[in-house]
């Protein structure tokens, strides 16, 4: 009987501790994409990415121009060329054609690599700042607003993180001015 009593007391004390632990949980949320979008570094990275994309597209255009020029020259000169020279030029044209055809895929890969290179440090900075703000403000959990469908109510910490990053918090745009009451 003493053992049963001890087990019951132990079980009740554990349940009591769990309830107090859950009641002290402070949950916050943030839209990390919105945060990253307003960071000055993100604007600079977007500009650099656009410049890089333009350079890649120009490179593709240069390959296409080179292919067209070499194809045109081959058409003009093919009557004068020996069979061995024709074969060498034809092989070179085929290789250049394949390069042009594969360039779009290469361009996408290079663009993704550049995007990772530019955005990973910005995302890491944002996440580190979120962790610091969460710790300073006593939050137990911070949820990303974009990945939670249903969750307990919490506090939006976006303005706290913006403040920590020295980003001015812009007020939300209103849907027009309020109309005066008609008497």
C-alpha positions as CSV (number, residue, x, y, z in Angstrom):
1,X,0.0,0.0,0.0
2,X,2.9,2.4,0.8
3,X,4.4,1.6,-2.6
4,X,1.1,2.4,-4.4
5,X,0.8,5.6,-2.4
6,X,4.3,6.6,-3.3
7,X,3.7,5.9,-7.0
8,X,0.5,8.0,-7.0
9,X,2.3,10.9,-5.3
10,X,5.2,10.6,-7.7
11,X,2.8,10.6,-10.7
12,X,0.8,13.6,-9.5
13,X,4.0,15.5,-8.8
14,X,5.3,14.8,-12.4
15,X,1.9,15.9,-13.8
16,X,2.1,19.0,-11.7
17,X,5.6,19.8,-13.0
18,X,4.6,19.3,-16.6
19,X,1.7,21.7,-16.2
20,X,3.9,24.4,-14.8
21,X,6.5,23.8,-17.5
22,X,3.9,24.2,-20.2
23,X,2.3,27.3,-18.6
24,X,5.7,29.0,-18.7
25,X,6.2,28.3,-22.4
26,X,6.3,31.6,-24.4
27,X,5.7,31.1,-28.1
28,X,6.5,33.7,-30.8
29,X,6.4,33.7,-34.5
30,X,8.0,35.6,-37.4
31,X,7.8,35.7,-41.2
32,X,11.5,35.1,-42.0
33,X,10.9,35.8,-45.7
34,X,9.5,39.2,-44.9
35,X,12.4,39.9,-42.6
36,X,15.0,38.9,-45.2
37,X,13.2,41.0,-47.8
38,X,13.6,44.1,-45.7
39,X,17.2,43.6,-44.8
40,X,19.5,46.0,-46.7
41,X,21.9,43.1,-47.5
42,X,19.0,41.3,-49.4
43,X,18.5,44.3,-51.7
44,X,22.2,44.4,-52.5
45,X,22.2,40.7,-53.1
46,X,19.2,40.9,-55.4
47,X,20.9,43.6,-57.4
48,X,24.1,41.5,-57.7
49,X,22.1,38.5,-58.7
50,X,20.3,40.4,-61.4
51,X,23.7,41.7,-62.7
52,X,25.1,38.2,-62.7
53,X,22.0,36.9,-64.5
54,X,22.4,39.6,-67.2
55,X,26.1,38.6,-67.6
56,X,25.2,35.0,-68.0
57,X,22.5,35.8,-70.6
58,X,25.0,38.0,-72.5
59,X,27.5,35.0,-72.5
60,X,24.7,32.8,-74.0
61,X,24.0,35.5,-76.6
62,X,27.7,35.6,-77.4
63,X,27.8,31.9,-77.9
64,X,24.8,32.0,-80.2
65,X,26.4,34.9,-82.2
66,X,29.6,32.9,-82.5
67,X,27.7,29.8,-83.7
68,X,25.8,31.8,-86.3
69,X,29.0,33.4,-87.6
70,X,31.0,30.2,-87.7
71,X,28.0,28.4,-89.4
72,X,27.8,31.2,-92.0
73,X,31.5,31.0,-92.7
74,X,31.4,27.3,-92.9
75,X,28.6,27.6,-95.5
76,X,30.6,30.0,-97.6
77,X,34.0,28.2,-97.2
78,X,32.9,24.6,-97.4
79,X,33.3,24.4,-101.2
80,X,37.0,25.4,-100.9
81,X,37.9,23.2,-97.9
82,X,39.4,19.8,-98.0
83,X,37.3,16.9,-96.6
84,X,39.6,16.8,-93.5
85,X,39.2,20.5,-92.9
86,X,35.4,20.3,-93.4
87,X,35.2,17.5,-90.8
88,X,37.2,19.5,-88.3
89,X,35.1,22.6,-88.7
90,X,31.9,20.5,-88.7
91,X,33.0,18.9,-85.4
92,X,33.8,22.4,-84.0
93,X,30.3,23.6,-85.0
94,X,28.7,20.6,-83.4
95,X,30.5,21.2,-80.2
96,X,29.6,24.9,-80.2
97,X,26.0,24.0,-81.0
98,X,25.9,21.6,-78.0
99,X,27.4,24.3,-75.8
100,X,24.7,26.7,-76.9
101,X,22.0,24.1,-76.3
102,X,23.4,23.3,-72.8
103,X,24.0,26.9,-71.9
104,X,20.5,27.5,-70.5
105,X,20.9,24.6,-68.1
106,X,24.4,25.7,-67.1
107,X,23.1,29.2,-66.6
108,X,20.3,28.1,-64.3
109,X,22.8,26.1,-62.3
110,X,25.3,28.9,-62.0
111,X,22.5,31.3,-61.1
112,X,21.3,29.0,-58.3
113,X,24.9,28.7,-57.0
114,X,25.3,32.4,-57.0
115,X,21.9,32.8,-55.2
116,X,23.0,30.4,-52.5
117,X,26.4,32.2,-52.2
118,X,24.7,35.5,-51.7
119,X,21.6,34.6,-49.7
120,X,23.0,32.0,-47.2
121,X,24.9,34.6,-45.2
122,X,21.9,36.9,-45.1
123,X,19.6,34.0,-43.9
124,X,22.1,33.0,-41.3
125,X,22.3,36.6,-40.0
126,X,18.5,36.7,-39.8
127,X,18.3,33.4,-38.0
128,X,21.0,34.3,-35.5
129,X,19.3,37.6,-34.8
130,X,16.0,35.8,-34.3
131,X,17.7,33.5,-31.8
132,X,19.2,36.5,-29.9
133,X,15.9,38.3,-29.7
134,X,14.1,35.1,-28.6
135,X,16.6,34.6,-25.8
136,X,16.5,38.3,-24.7
137,X,12.7,38.3,-24.8
138,X,12.2,35.0,-23.0
139,X,10.6,33.1,-25.9
140,X,10.8,29.3,-25.6
141,X,9.7,28.7,-29.2
142,X,9.8,30.9,-32.4
143,X,7.8,29.5,-35.3
144,X,8.2,30.5,-38.9
145,X,4.8,32.0,-39.9
146,X,5.1,30.5,-43.4
147,X,5.5,26.9,-42.2
148,X,2.9,26.6,-39.4
149,X,-0.7,26.0,-40.5
150,X,-2.2,25.7,-37.0
151,X,-0.5,26.5,-33.8
152,X,-1.0,28.1,-30.4
153,X,-1.3,31.9,-30.2
154,X,2.0,33.7,-29.9
155,X,3.7,37.0,-30.3
156,X,5.0,38.4,-33.7
157,X,8.6,39.2,-33.1
158,X,9.3,40.8,-36.5
159,X,9.4,44.3,-35.2
160,X,11.8,43.2,-32.3
161,X,14.1,41.6,-34.8
162,X,14.0,44.6,-37.2
163,X,14.8,46.9,-34.2
164,X,17.8,44.6,-33.3
165,X,19.0,44.8,-37.0
166,X,18.5,48.6,-37.0
167,X,15.8,48.4,-39.7
168,X,13.1,51.0,-39.6
169,X,9.7,49.4,-39.0
170,X,7.3,50.7,-41.7
171,X,3.7,50.9,-40.8
172,X,1.3,48.8,-42.8
173,X,-0.4,50.6,-45.7
174,X,-4.1,51.5,-45.0
175,X,-6.9,50.9,-47.4
176,X,-7.6,54.6,-48.0
177,X,-8.5,57.4,-45.6
178,X,-11.3,57.1,-43.2
179,X,-14.5,58.9,-44.4
180,X,-16.1,61.4,-42.1
181,X,-19.4,60.4,-40.6
182,X,-22.4,61.8,-42.5
183,X,-25.1,63.5,-40.3
